[in-house]
Structure formats: C-alpha cells, structure tokens
C-alpha cells in the first residue's frame, strides 16, 4: 500500500528520476537510507516499473507531432498492426481505444513530405482522422 510519503517520493522522482536519495530524503523529510529503502519497496512492489528519459523531439529533428484516430472497417486489424510495426521511426504510441476509432496513433515526423508518404501508405490499411499538435 502506498502512503503519503510514498506519494511525495513518486512526485519528486517523476520530476527528476536522477535525484540522489539524500536530496530526495531532504524533500520528503527522511534520511537517505530510509528514502532508499522506500524506493526499493516501490520498485519491488511494481509501483515503479522502470526509469526512462524524456527526449526533445524537435531537437532531434521531428518538427511535426500528430495524433491519428485510426478507423478500420473490418474486424481483422492484423494488416494494420503489421504495417505499424514497420513504421517505428515515426511512432510514439499506438493505443487501442473505444469510441470514434479503433486506435489512437501518436506520431512524429521530420517533414510534411514524410508525413504525407506515411499517410498514403497507412491509407492502404485503414482510414484515419489527423490532428496536428500546435502547442503543448
């Protein structure tokens, strides 16, 4: 079970997962070793699954951030899913959803030309509704 101190630890670590246990302990009013033990407990219990980094996609050259609502008319989605596996360089996430579509595809593109080429290929497997991110 997660208590208030654990929630504070998780909030601080979600801002900076590279924080030292001593610094983290100071922020949540625990010693470094006590903080380390709590973090280990959160890891062992599966609350903390992994540590990741956040990339700046624009600095990597991906200027277009798009969401596509994927609409597949038949019950066989395998051809779409196989196609998506070949397009990982553009994929951020592929969510299976309920509602207006079958999937919500989050993508990044370096140019309108690459996005258009991707969309033309995608259209062989599914229909879509495109939304471009203007600002975060």
Helices and strands as residue ranges (DSSP letters): H 4-15, H 21-28, H 32-44, E 64-71, H 78-85, E 91-96, E 103-109, H 112-122, E 127-132
